[in-house]
Amino acid sequence: MSLYRSFLWWLLMAALGALAWELLSPDFGEVVIRWHGTTITTTVAFSLFASLIFLVCLWLFWYLIRLPYHAWQNYAHKQAKSRLNNGLTAFYEGRYARAQKLLAKAAEEKNVRDLALLGARQAAIAQEDWVSAAQFLEQLNLSNPSLAASNNARALLKQGKAQQALDVMLTRPSNEWSPISRGIAIESAIALQQFDLAKTWLTARGHGLSTKQQDTLNALFQREYLFNANSADTLWQRWQESKPSATSSSALAEGFSKRAIALGMQNSASIALIELLESNYQAPYVQALSHLAHNDKNLLARIKEFLSAHSSDAELLHTLGAWAKACGHTSDAIGYWQRAIAQGAGAETWNQLGQVYASENQFEQAFNAANNARRVLNNEELLPMTGVSLQEKIAAEAVSEIRNEHGIPLLPL
């Protein structure tokens, strides 16, 4: 592309030269210059050429004068980038004093000032040097007010000072917020239970949030919106208003189940989740149902019906174990949890199984189960379960028949 532009440039110059020759060749004209008794006579063509040479010489002279300045400027840029790089490296290595010194020096260069000041402020905070941290924030506010507000609000929010964080964010117009700044403002509003304000910012057109940011903030909003309901009626109203999605259903179910337990609504909340599963079977709802387990054999029977279409679902088997235990069916609970583990259930199922074994005075099995819960978290090889009969092993590890929502068996993949 550069070669093509050069060719066009020289072609244009040739065309202009040809045009000038065509205009001047019939009559080169005459230019007379008189100055302090001296008279100089020349042609128009020569005067134009001389003027061009003079301008080129003037530009070259200016370039040579500025050359040392440019060399020093380039050296300063390189030094600042080197200090910035070394300062950030020192910060992530935990050498905060060195990081602060290097980054403060790098901040003298305009091109890297904002990033250097941010790093220097974080290094000062890591050393609990609050005076320096405040000074760096003040300098950043002069250089980039929006970035300073965002950084200050984030620090305040981490300290649990949500109101102060929100006040800082409101010093800048919301249409100037970066996606990170908007996220901090939304989190602050949620922490203060200002849900209408948080929803307005979360759903505003042109908010600039990435899909991942929006999903994370929406899940936080859904969970806290339900968890902070102050009465059963409010919880039901908010539950009906909520629109679960693939990314928010887990948070929604968690907030609903925890608040339902706190408000003594385990039975009605369990019924609501079972009805939701009948129309829209999702793992998070099954998980939430496990937290609501209580002694109700009729609801346990309704949950068992999901096995016809989801007999290999580890989460469902874990939930059935929790409900069986709550209903006093200890042997059934052990069976469900063994099947859940065979289908890949995690540490929580091992913990529940260990607690039941301990309550039954089967201490060796309880120890193995608790040990396996730890091993699951550490991705270590599991210990074999002792005291499990061959019939129980076959029942737990057998490949279950999978049926669709109409109860028709499906072929294995």
Buried (B, 14 or more C-beta within 10 A) or exposed (E): EEEEEEEEEEEEEEEEEEEBEEEBEEEEEEBEEEEEEEEEEBBBBEBBEEEEEEEEEEEEEEEEEEEEEEEEEEEBBEBBBEBBEBBBEBBEEEBBEBBBBBBBBBBEBEEBBBBBBBBBBBBBBBEEBEEBBEBBBEBBBEBBEBBBBBBBBBBBBEEEBBEBBBEBBEEBEBEEBEEBBBBBBBBBBBBBBBBEBBBEBBEBEEBEBEEEBBBBBBBBBBBBBBBBBEEBEBBBEBBEEBEBEEBBBBBBBBBBBBBBBEBEBBEBBBBBBBEBBEEEBBBBBBBBBBBBBBEBEEBBEBBBEBBBBBBBBBBBBBBBBBBBBBBEBBEBBBBBBBBBBBBEBBBBBBBBBBBBBBEEEBEEBBBBBBBBBEBBEEEEEEEEBEEBEEEBBEBBEEEBEBBEEEEEEEEEE
